[in-house]
Amino acid sequence: MTALTVTTTKPGAAKARFDARVFLAFFAIYVLWGTTFLAIRIAVVELPPLFAAGTRFFTAGAILFSFMRLKGEAGPTKKQWRNLLLMGLLMFVAEYGPLFWAEKYVPSGIASVLEATIPLITLALEMVILRQQRLRWAVMVSTAMGFCGVGVLLLPSAQGHVAILPCAAILAGAVTWSLGSVLTGSMDLPKSRPLTAGAAMMLGGGILLVLSASIGEMQPFPHVSMRAGLALLYLIVCGSLLAFTAFVWLLGRMPATRVASHAYVNPIVAVALGYFAAGEVITLRTLAGTALVVASVFLILRSGTRSS
Protein backbone atom coordinates (compact mmCIF):
# COMPACT_ATOMS: atom_id res chain seq x y z
CA MET A 1 0.00 0.00 0.00
CA THR A 2 2.88 2.37 0.76
CA ALA A 3 4.43 1.58 -2.64
CA LEU A 4 1.69 3.40 -4.55
CA THR A 5 2.21 6.94 -5.73
CA VAL A 6 -0.20 9.18 -7.58
CA THR A 7 0.85 10.79 -10.83
CA THR A 8 -1.23 13.28 -12.82
CA THR A 9 -1.28 12.75 -16.57
CA LYS A 10 -3.50 15.77 -17.31
CA PRO A 11 -5.62 18.22 -15.29
CA GLY A 12 -8.33 16.38 -13.37
CA ALA A 13 -7.01 12.91 -14.20
CA ALA A 14 -4.83 10.82 -11.90
CA LYS A 15 -3.84 7.19 -11.76
CA ALA A 16 -2.00 4.98 -9.33
CA ARG A 17 1.37 3.76 -10.50
CA PHE A 18 3.67 1.28 -8.82
CA ASP A 19 6.98 2.95 -8.00
CA ALA A 20 9.76 0.46 -7.22
CA ARG A 21 11.85 3.21 -5.63
CA VAL A 22 9.18 3.80 -2.99
CA PHE A 23 8.94 0.07 -2.32
CA LEU A 24 12.72 -0.23 -1.92
CA ALA A 25 12.90 2.87 0.25
CA PHE A 26 10.24 1.54 2.65
CA PHE A 27 11.99 -1.84 2.64
CA ALA A 28 15.15 -0.03 3.76
CA ILE A 29 13.58 1.85 6.67
CA TYR A 30 11.33 -1.06 7.69
CA VAL A 31 13.67 -4.03 7.36
CA LEU A 32 17.23 -2.69 7.25
CA TRP A 33 16.74 -0.44 10.26
CA GLY A 34 14.98 -3.29 12.06
CA THR A 35 17.96 -5.59 11.51
CA THR A 36 20.53 -3.10 12.82
CA PHE A 37 19.69 -3.94 16.44
CA LEU A 38 20.98 -7.49 16.01
CA ALA A 39 24.01 -6.18 14.09
CA ILE A 40 24.80 -3.87 17.03
CA ARG A 41 24.58 -6.77 19.46
CA ILE A 42 26.90 -8.88 17.30
CA ALA A 43 29.41 -6.02 17.06
CA VAL A 44 29.53 -5.19 20.78
CA VAL A 45 30.03 -8.81 21.80
CA GLU A 46 33.63 -8.42 20.60
CA LEU A 47 34.20 -4.67 20.19
CA PRO A 48 34.14 -1.89 22.82
CA PRO A 49 30.74 -0.16 22.53
CA LEU A 50 31.88 3.46 22.14
CA PHE A 51 34.53 2.41 19.63
CA ALA A 52 31.96 0.49 17.58
CA ALA A 53 29.42 3.34 17.66
CA GLY A 54 32.05 5.97 16.86
CA THR A 55 33.45 3.99 13.96
CA ARG A 56 29.98 3.47 12.52
CA PHE A 57 28.88 7.09 12.58
CA PHE A 58 32.17 8.81 11.85
CA THR A 59 32.74 6.62 8.78
CA ALA A 60 29.17 6.90 7.48
CA GLY A 61 29.00 10.62 8.25
CA ALA A 62 32.30 11.40 6.57
CA ILE A 63 31.26 9.49 3.44
CA LEU A 64 27.83 11.16 3.25
CA PHE A 65 29.16 14.66 4.00
CA SER A 66 31.99 14.35 1.47
CA PHE A 67 29.64 13.01 -1.19
CA MET A 68 27.23 15.91 -0.77
CA ARG A 69 30.05 18.47 -0.85
CA LEU A 70 31.39 16.90 -4.07
CA LYS A 71 27.89 17.23 -5.52
CA GLY A 72 28.16 20.96 -4.99
CA GLU A 73 26.23 21.49 -1.75
CA ALA A 74 27.37 24.55 0.22
CA GLY A 75 29.29 23.87 3.42
CA PRO A 76 27.88 24.84 6.83
CA THR A 77 28.52 28.29 8.28
CA LYS A 78 30.19 28.73 11.70
CA LYS A 79 26.82 29.06 13.38
CA GLN A 80 25.54 25.98 11.57
CA TRP A 81 28.62 24.00 12.65
CA ARG A 82 27.82 24.89 16.29
CA ASN A 83 24.23 23.71 15.83
CA LEU A 84 25.43 20.56 14.10
CA LEU A 85 27.73 19.89 17.05
CA LEU A 86 24.78 20.14 19.45
CA MET A 87 22.75 17.90 17.15
CA GLY A 88 25.58 15.36 17.04
CA LEU A 89 25.87 15.37 20.84
CA LEU A 90 22.15 14.87 21.44
CA MET A 91 21.25 12.51 18.59
CA PHE A 92 24.38 10.39 18.24
CA VAL A 93 26.68 10.63 21.27
CA ALA A 94 24.02 10.65 24.01
CA GLU A 95 21.71 8.31 22.10
CA TYR A 96 23.89 5.66 20.46
CA GLY A 97 26.67 5.55 23.05
CA PRO A 98 24.25 4.21 25.70
CA LEU A 99 22.46 2.00 23.14
CA PHE A 100 25.65 0.24 22.01
CA TRP A 101 26.73 -0.24 25.64
CA ALA A 102 23.29 -1.49 26.71
CA GLU A 103 23.12 -4.11 23.96
CA LYS A 104 25.97 -5.95 25.67
CA TYR A 105 23.41 -6.85 28.35
CA VAL A 106 19.95 -6.49 26.75
CA PRO A 107 18.57 -8.66 23.89
CA SER A 108 18.34 -6.82 20.58
CA GLY A 109 14.57 -7.33 20.40
CA ILE A 110 13.92 -5.61 23.73
CA ALA A 111 16.35 -2.83 22.82
CA SER A 112 14.38 -2.19 19.62
CA VAL A 113 11.08 -1.99 21.50
CA LEU A 114 12.54 0.51 23.98
CA GLU A 115 13.83 2.58 21.06
CA ALA A 116 10.34 2.53 19.54
CA THR A 117 9.24 4.85 22.35
CA ILE A 118 11.00 7.77 20.61
CA PRO A 119 7.78 9.03 18.94
CA LEU A 120 6.02 8.88 22.33
CA ILE A 121 8.82 10.76 24.10
CA THR A 122 8.99 13.32 21.30
CA LEU A 123 5.26 13.94 21.60
CA ALA A 124 5.55 14.28 25.38
CA LEU A 125 8.35 16.84 25.02
CA GLU A 126 6.33 18.83 22.50
CA MET A 127 3.25 18.84 24.74
CA VAL A 128 4.74 19.35 28.19
CA ILE A 129 7.95 21.33 27.61
CA LEU A 130 7.68 23.16 24.31
CA ARG A 131 3.86 23.42 24.22
CA GLN A 132 3.87 22.61 20.50
CA GLN A 133 1.07 20.03 20.74
CA ARG A 134 -2.43 20.29 22.19
CA LEU A 135 -3.31 17.98 25.05
CA ARG A 136 -5.78 15.46 23.63
CA TRP A 137 -7.18 12.60 25.67
CA ALA A 138 -6.78 10.03 22.87
CA VAL A 139 -3.12 10.94 22.44
CA MET A 140 -2.49 10.94 26.19
CA VAL A 141 -4.09 7.51 26.59
CA SER A 142 -2.07 6.13 23.66
CA THR A 143 1.15 7.54 25.12
CA ALA A 144 0.36 6.08 28.55
CA MET A 145 -0.30 2.70 26.94
CA GLY A 146 3.15 2.79 25.33
CA PHE A 147 4.91 3.48 28.61
CA CYS A 148 2.85 0.73 30.26
CA GLY A 149 4.29 -1.56 27.60
CA VAL A 150 7.79 -0.52 28.68
CA GLY A 151 6.84 -1.32 32.28
CA VAL A 152 5.64 -4.78 31.23
CA LEU A 153 8.95 -5.43 29.46
CA LEU A 154 10.85 -4.68 32.66
CA LEU A 155 8.76 -7.03 34.84
CA PRO A 156 10.52 -10.22 36.00
CA SER A 157 9.63 -13.51 34.34
CA ALA A 158 10.50 -17.19 34.73
CA GLN A 159 13.62 -16.50 32.67
CA GLY A 160 14.80 -13.86 35.16
CA HIS A 161 14.99 -10.06 35.31
CA VAL A 162 15.82 -7.75 32.44
CA ALA A 163 18.89 -5.63 33.18
CA ILE A 164 17.30 -2.42 34.49
CA LEU A 165 20.29 -0.06 34.19
CA PRO A 166 20.97 -0.81 30.50
CA CYS A 167 17.24 -0.41 29.74
CA ALA A 168 17.27 2.93 31.57
CA ALA A 169 20.29 3.96 29.49
CA ILE A 170 18.42 3.15 26.26
CA LEU A 171 15.41 5.19 27.39
CA ALA A 172 17.65 8.10 28.44
CA GLY A 173 19.23 8.03 24.99
CA ALA A 174 15.78 8.04 23.42
CA VAL A 175 15.01 11.21 25.39
CA THR A 176 18.10 12.99 24.06
CA TRP A 177 17.30 11.89 20.48
CA SER A 178 13.75 13.19 20.87
CA LEU A 179 15.01 16.47 22.32
CA GLY A 180 17.42 16.83 19.42
CA SER A 181 14.61 16.11 16.96
CA VAL A 182 12.42 18.80 18.51
CA LEU A 183 15.20 21.41 18.72
CA THR A 184 16.34 20.96 15.12
CA GLY A 185 13.10 22.55 14.00
CA SER A 186 14.30 25.91 15.33
CA MET A 187 18.01 25.54 14.53
CA ASP A 188 19.87 27.24 11.71
CA LEU A 189 21.06 24.19 9.73
CA PRO A 190 22.17 23.58 6.12
CA LYS A 191 19.27 23.29 3.67
CA SER A 192 20.50 19.91 2.44
CA ARG A 193 19.18 17.21 4.77
CA PRO A 194 21.77 14.60 3.72
CA LEU A 195 24.57 17.14 4.25
CA THR A 196 23.15 18.01 7.68
CA ALA A 197 22.88 14.36 8.67
CA GLY A 198 26.35 13.57 7.36
CA ALA A 199 27.92 16.43 9.30
CA ALA A 200 26.04 15.56 12.51
CA MET A 201 26.97 11.88 12.22
CA MET A 202 30.60 12.77 11.51
CA LEU A 203 30.82 15.08 14.52
CA GLY A 204 28.97 12.68 16.81
CA GLY A 205 31.07 9.74 15.65
CA GLY A 206 34.26 11.71 16.15
CA ILE A 207 33.28 12.59 19.74
CA LEU A 208 32.39 8.95 20.43
CA LEU A 209 35.84 7.89 19.23
CA VAL A 210 37.50 10.52 21.46
CA LEU A 211 35.46 9.27 24.43
CA SER A 212 36.38 5.70 23.53
CA ALA A 213 40.08 6.55 23.58
CA SER A 214 39.77 8.57 26.81
CA ILE A 215 38.30 5.64 28.78
CA GLY A 216 40.90 3.19 27.49
CA GLU A 217 38.87 1.27 24.90
CA MET A 218 41.72 1.66 22.39
CA GLN A 219 44.49 0.45 24.71
CA PRO A 220 45.39 -1.84 23.07
CA PHE A 221 43.64 -1.11 19.79
CA PRO A 222 40.62 -3.43 19.48
CA HIS A 223 41.03 -6.57 17.40
CA VAL A 224 38.27 -6.61 14.77
CA SER A 225 37.33 -10.17 13.86
CA MET A 226 35.63 -11.07 10.59
CA ARG A 227 32.27 -11.45 12.36
CA ALA A 228 32.47 -8.09 14.17
CA GLY A 229 33.89 -6.37 11.09
CA LEU A 230 31.02 -7.57 8.91
CA ALA A 231 28.49 -6.44 11.53
CA LEU A 232 30.13 -3.00 11.66
CA LEU A 233 30.25 -2.78 7.86
CA TYR A 234 26.56 -3.69 7.72
CA LEU A 235 25.75 -0.92 10.19
CA ILE A 236 27.73 1.65 8.19
CA VAL A 237 26.38 0.73 4.74
CA CYS A 238 22.88 -0.59 5.38
CA GLY A 239 21.97 1.13 8.62
CA SER A 240 23.49 4.58 8.18
CA LEU A 241 23.94 5.13 4.44
CA LEU A 242 21.22 3.18 2.61
CA ALA A 243 18.43 3.32 5.20
CA PHE A 244 19.01 6.93 6.17
CA THR A 245 19.21 8.06 2.54
CA ALA A 246 15.93 6.24 1.89
CA PHE A 247 14.43 7.93 4.96
CA VAL A 248 15.40 11.41 3.74
CA TRP A 249 14.22 10.60 0.19
CA LEU A 250 10.80 9.49 1.48
CA LEU A 251 10.44 12.58 3.68
CA GLY A 252 10.69 14.72 0.55
CA ARG A 253 7.85 12.84 -1.15
CA MET A 254 5.17 12.02 1.43
CA PRO A 255 3.90 13.00 4.88
CA ALA A 256 6.33 12.53 7.76
CA THR A 257 3.76 10.52 9.71
CA ARG A 258 3.66 7.90 6.96
CA VAL A 259 7.45 7.69 6.85
CA ALA A 260 7.55 7.46 10.66
CA SER A 261 5.59 4.21 10.41
CA HIS A 262 8.97 2.47 10.55
CA ALA A 263 8.80 3.08 14.33
CA TYR A 264 6.22 0.32 14.82
CA VAL A 265 7.61 -2.03 12.16
CA ASN A 266 11.26 -2.04 13.30
CA PRO A 267 10.53 -3.72 16.68
CA ILE A 268 8.59 -6.51 14.98
CA VAL A 269 11.48 -7.14 12.59
CA ALA A 270 14.06 -6.95 15.39
CA VAL A 271 12.19 -9.25 17.78
CA ALA A 272 11.57 -11.84 15.06
CA LEU A 273 15.16 -11.70 13.82
CA GLY A 274 16.54 -11.98 17.34
CA TYR A 275 14.40 -15.06 17.94
CA PHE A 276 15.07 -16.90 14.66
CA ALA A 277 18.66 -15.85 13.96
CA ALA A 278 20.17 -15.36 17.41
CA GLY A 279 18.06 -17.59 19.62
CA GLU A 280 16.85 -14.75 21.83
CA VAL A 281 14.09 -15.84 24.20
CA ILE A 282 10.60 -14.45 23.60
CA THR A 283 8.37 -14.59 26.68
CA LEU A 284 4.72 -13.68 27.12
CA ARG A 285 5.95 -10.57 28.90
CA THR A 286 8.04 -9.64 25.85
CA LEU A 287 5.09 -10.19 23.50
CA ALA A 288 2.71 -8.21 25.71
CA GLY A 289 5.10 -5.29 26.17
CA THR A 290 5.95 -5.21 22.48
CA ALA A 291 2.28 -5.28 21.49
CA LEU A 292 1.46 -2.36 23.81
CA VAL A 293 4.35 -0.21 22.57
CA VAL A 294 3.76 -0.98 18.88
CA ALA A 295 0.01 -0.35 19.19
CA SER A 296 0.67 2.90 21.04
CA VAL A 297 3.06 4.20 18.37
CA PHE A 298 0.62 3.14 15.64
CA LEU A 299 -2.24 5.06 17.28
CA ILE A 300 -0.05 8.13 17.87
CA LEU A 301 1.11 8.26 14.25
CA ARG A 302 -2.39 7.56 12.96
CA SER A 303 -3.72 10.41 15.07
CA GLY A 304 -0.99 12.67 13.67
CA THR A 305 -1.98 11.74 10.12
CA ARG A 306 -5.65 12.58 10.77
CA SER A 307 -4.89 15.91 12.46
CA SER A 308 -2.55 16.98 9.66
N, C-alpha and C positions, 0 to 999 in steps of 0.2 A: 504494500500500500504506500509506503514511503518512497518507492522507486518510481512513482508517477509524477510527471511534471505536466504543466499545462502550457501549450504553445498556441499563439493566435495566428492563424493563417490569413485572416482578413477581418476588418471591423465587424464585431458581433458574432464571429464564428471562432470556436475554440475546440480543440480535441486533445485527448490524453495521449501522451506518447511515452513509451518506455525509454528511460534514460539510463544506460548502463553505468554512467559516471555516478549518478545519485545512488544506485544500488551498491556500487563498490565503496563509495564514501561512507554510507551507513554501515556496511559490513566492517569497515575499518574502525569506526567509533563504537560499534556494538561488540564486535568479536575481538579485534586486536587489543583494544583497551581492556576488555574483560580478561584476556589472557595474560596481561602484564603483571597481575598480582602473583601468579604462580612463577613467572620469570623472575620477579624480585626475590621471592622466597628461595628459588634455586641459587640465585647469585649470592645472597647474603649467608647461605650455609657455609660458603668457603671464603667470601670476600668481606672485609670490614664494611659496615653499612654506609658510613659517610663517604668512604672512598668509592664504593659502587655507585651511590647516588650522584656524587660529584662528577664522576667519569661519564655517567649517562648524560647528564644535562649540559655539562660544559662542551662535550663533543657534539651533541645534537644542536645545541644553541650556536656554537661557532660555525657549524656547517650551514645552518639555516640563515644566520645573520650574514655570512659571507656571500651566500648565494643571492640573497636579496640585494646586497650592495652591488654585486656584479651585474645584476639586472638593471641597475640604475636608480634604485631607491635612495632617497636622501638620508644621510646619517643623522642620528639624534643630536639635538642641541645639548648644551650643558645642563639646562634645566630638565630636559627629557632624560638625560643619563641619570640624574639624581632620582627622578621618579621611577625609572627602570630599576635602579638599585633597590629602592623600597619594594617594588613589585617582586623582584627576585628574592628578597629576604622573606617576604610574607608568603609567596606562592610556591617557592621551591626550597629554600633553606629550612624554614620553620614547618613546612608541610611534609616534604619528602625525606628530610633527615630523620624525623621521628618514625615515619612509615617504614623506611628501610630497616631501621633498628628494630621496630616492633615485629616485623615479619620473621625475625629470628626466633620468636617465641609464640606467635599467633598464626594459626592456619591462614592460608591465602584467601580462602572463602570468607571467613569471618572478617578479615581485614577489608575485603571489598565491600561487604555490607556496611561496615562502619564508615567507609569512605562515601557510601551512597547517601549519607546524611548531609552532605555538603549543600544540596538545594534547600533542605530544611533549615540548616544553620544560616544560610544566606538570607532566607526569607525572615528568620527571626531577627537578624541584625538590621535588616531594612525596616522592619516594623517597630522594634523596640528602641534601637539606638539612633538610626538615621531618619526614622519617621517617613520612609519613602513608600510604605505600603499601608493600606487601610487595614484595621483589625476586623477580620471577618470570621464568624464562628466556624464556618466550614473549613477554612484554612487553618484555624487554630486547632480544631479537632484532628485534622489530618496530620498536622505537625506533632501534636501530642502522641498520636498513634505511632508515628515513626520513632520517637524517643522511647516509647514503651517497648517497641521492638528491640532497640538497643539494650534496654534493661533485661529483656528476656534472654538475649544472647549472653549476657554476663552472669546469668543464674547458674549455679552448679548443677551438674548432671551426674549420671552414673559413671561417666568417663572422667569426671573430675572437674576442677574449676578452670575457667579461662583466665589467662594471665591478665590481671586487672590493670597494672601499670602500663604495659604495652598498649592495651586497648585505650586507656586514657590518653596516651601519647598520640595515637592515631586521631582521636577525636579533637585533641588540642590542635593538631596540624590542620584538621578540617576547618577549624575556626579561623586560623590564620589565612588559609586559602580563601575562605568565604569573605573575610575582611578585605583581603587584597582584591577580590573580584568586585566588591562594592565600591572600594576607593578608586579603582581604575576608571570608573565612570566620570570622575571629576578631575582626573590627572591630565596634565599636558603630556601626551605620548605621541610617537610617530604615527602618521596616518596609516602606514602599512601594518596590518595586523601580524603577518608573518615576521616582518622585521622586528616588531615590538616583542613578539614571543621569543624570537631567536636571541635578542639582546638580553631579555630577562632570564632566559634559561642559561645563557652563557655566564652572566654575572652570578646567578644563584649557584650554578655548578662550580664556578671558580671559588666562591666562598666556602662551599661544602668541601672542596679539596683542601683549602687552607685549614679549615677546622679539622679535617681528617689528619693532616700532617701535625697539627698542634697537639693533638691528643695521642699521638704515637702510632696511628694506624699504618703509617708508611715506614716504620722502623722495626724490622726490615721491610723493604718494598714488598707488597703482597704478591704471592705467586698466583697467577691466573691460570687455572686449569682449563682444559678444552670445554668442559661442561659449563663452568662459570663464565668463560669468555663468550660462549655462544649465547648464554642467557643475557649477558650484558649487551652484546651486539643486537639481539632481538629487541631489547628495550630501547636502544638508540634508534634503530631503523624503523621498527614497526610501531613501537609505543610513542616515540617522540617526534619522528619525522613524518611517517606515513599517516598515522592516526590524527596527529595534530593538524597536519596540512588539510586532511579531509574535513576535520572539524571546522577550520577557518573557512574552507571552500563552501561548506554547507551553510554556515552562518550568513554568507553573502547572498544566498539564494532562497532561503525560507525562514519562517519565524524561529526565533531562538528557543521557544518552548518545545518545538518539534525536534530540534537538534538535541536539546537537553534530555530527550527521552533515553539517551544512552545511560543515564544515571540509574534507571531501574532495569536495564538489560544487563549491564556489566556484572552486577552481583550474581545474577542467574548463571551467566557464562562462567564466572570465576568459581562459584560453588560447585558446579557440575564438573568443571575441569579438575579442580582440586580433588574431587571424589574419584573420578575415573582415571586420571593420569598420575596422581600423587598419593592416592590412598588415604586422603584426609577423611576423618570420621564425620559423618552427618548425623546429628541427633535430632530428635523431635524438637528440642529447644532451638537448634540451629534453623530448622525449617520454619518454626513458628516466628522466630525473630526476623528471619529473612523476609517472610511473607508480609509481616507488619511494616517493615521498612520499605520494601518495594511498593506495596500498595499505597503507603503514605506519599512516597515520591510521585507515583503515578497520579494520585488525586491532586497533589499540589500543582504539578505541571499541567494537568488537564484544566484545573481552575484558572491557571495563568493564561492558557490558550483561549478560554471562553471570555475572560475579562478583556484581553487584548482585542 
